[in-house]
Amino acid sequence: MLLLLLTIFFTLLMPPKRKPPHVARAYPEEKKNINH
């Protein structure tokens, strides 16, 4: 659970271009929100 929270935290901090592919697949909705 902690790992999941850390992953989300770093995903929000890092720019979309630096986002790891597995994170983009795990959070497709979040990726759409960032593109908006």
C-alpha positions, 0 to 999 in steps of 0.5 A: 500500500505504501509503495502505491502511495509513493508511486502516485506521489512521484507520478504527480511530481514528475512531468508526464514525459518522464513518466514510466510506461508501467505507471501510465498503464496503471493510471490511464485516467490520471494521464488523461487528466494531465493531458487536459 
